[in-house]
Structure formats: C-alpha cells, structure tokens
Amino acid sequence: MVQFIQAHNVSLAYLEARFGLQQTEGEDFFTEWFDALPEITDIEKQYLDRVKTNFMRLVKHPPILENAVKMLVVSPLLDLAGFYGEPFFLATEESLEIALEDEGEIIRGRIDILVIQEKFWLLVIESKRASFSLLAAIPQTLTYMLANPNPDKPVFGLVTNGEDFQFIKLIKQDKAKYNLSDKFTLSKRQNELYQVLRILRKLSQSLS
C-alpha cells in the first residue's frame, strides 16, 4: 500500500535516510552567497529600507501570513534582482510528487515560488508566516529541491519568514549534497535586505 507524505512533515533525518542527502562543510561548495557580490544603488537601498519599515510595521499586528510575506518582501526582492524578466519564468504554487518505489512512499508538496530558465529549475523559494522558524522550513525546501528534474545542474533555495532569510545550494550528481548560507535578519539595526538582494542578483546574473 502506498503511503503519502506531505512535504512539510519531512525531516532532515528522513531525507538523509531515503535520499542519502549530506550536508557538506566545505566553503568552496557554496561561494555564490558571499563571493564577488554585485553592488546595489542608493536608490535600491532606500527602497529596501521602505520594504523593511513596512514589514516591521506589520509585525506589530500579528498574525502575518505567508501571502503577506510574499507580497511585501519576496516580490520586491525578485523584481529588483531581475527574476521577473527574460530569460526567467516564475511558477507559483507548483505541485510535485517524489515517488520512492522501493519504500512504497510518495512525497507530495506545493512549491511557493519556482524560478525557471527554459526547463531548468534555478531557484526554489519557500515563504512562511512570520512566526515560523526557518529551521522547520529547510527540510521542506530541500525536498522540493531534490525533485529538480535536471540532476546535473545545481539548484538554489531561499527560505524566509519575512524577518529571516537563508539560502541553500543543492547538487544531486553523484550524491545529493547541500549547504546553507549564513542567516540574514531584519531584527538587526543594519538592513540585511541589502545583502539578500546582492545574493539574489548574483544568482540571476550567473544563471542567466
């Protein structure tokens, strides 16, 4: 009998056991989040300051749901990073299934935002409500990234709850390996959306 598993219920231990997923500690595996990042303009910084102000204002009136996070924070970042134009295409609420035939299990989920170039997956974005921990979102996002139909190409992920942001890189070639960036947060005095945008722009420029 086939067992259906929802992606949001998947743990890192499950992914390690079923897919052989491994986290690598080598800094050279995921340099895209810190090496040679493009600069952003003062006008873009001013806009990101407004994005931060708008979000922090909403924090005073919980709950802040996923759609608000996507509208207020994720959408402006994707626009500024260049993901709304050619050669990229955005898919939202993309359904997927991963079948583990030997185990008799099928994982089901729905990707919040998927950035595609032609047929190649580039960036998986999972947004959560503001009270949600990124630690709980990372296994779900990795599950979606493992479903990438082009295993010879790396795929990147971004998890956010509007306040915190963390990037993921996954390669599936011989063994499924991943690593995480540092976590960026709006709770600091400096606006770390600047750095998040620089990373997203680096990805859009290097992947286009």
Steps between C-alpha positions, in 0.01 A plus 500: 500500500642839400551748782461870419717745693455877501824688432451730800516193727836380366807518725871522421546153648241365253676665204836364613360147532289494182712710261848475650497879539816640657593845622849603395708736712744609228482875433582447132173310447276806532692818418208667324366652823818690595751522215520800262146621567375786281443839658157660527413866454402755763152516345464122538613528863237765564235274349615207715490723807133565419439126456651437843298781659177369350567147621605602851183709525292192421686299764323713760165361381532119480439255353698568181412225254704358211323705234592821679865391518500425126329829408691736729849349500562221247340666197702825520823300542433283196414806293816689599713189444374468141304176532180647351657550157661289230640236502315401818148372558325483837261222596297523821331230705667234285383149601746212509537137602813299579445125478717266707398175337716272714356654815142523374488869582404812305586848625257771396544874523439838343788739429422863589718655229714324238735690269557319170723571201362310202442160669775528759419561866713781640352622826245355742347749746304396806332776698348448843294705740704737716483281811640196314860385564727460198638181653162337445479627140841375383411126471184586303699722262770235456226250413383725218858554384555122487210483254701708250465310167850610389738326745812605307436866591518662845180649638471778757244558770388789717296465816351803670240598755527866404736580788767233443656373177726205421630365170560134407702338222437138395690281253365152413769362268673206674353553844244756611696769683394837634620790707351812657591866500511708813161619619405861431249675720305826511526510880846656471548875478666471158258408223612151395260507206792671324700180525205281407448704183871485413491120525183472292648730238820293495288191434296669226815626327692173525204282398370709209 
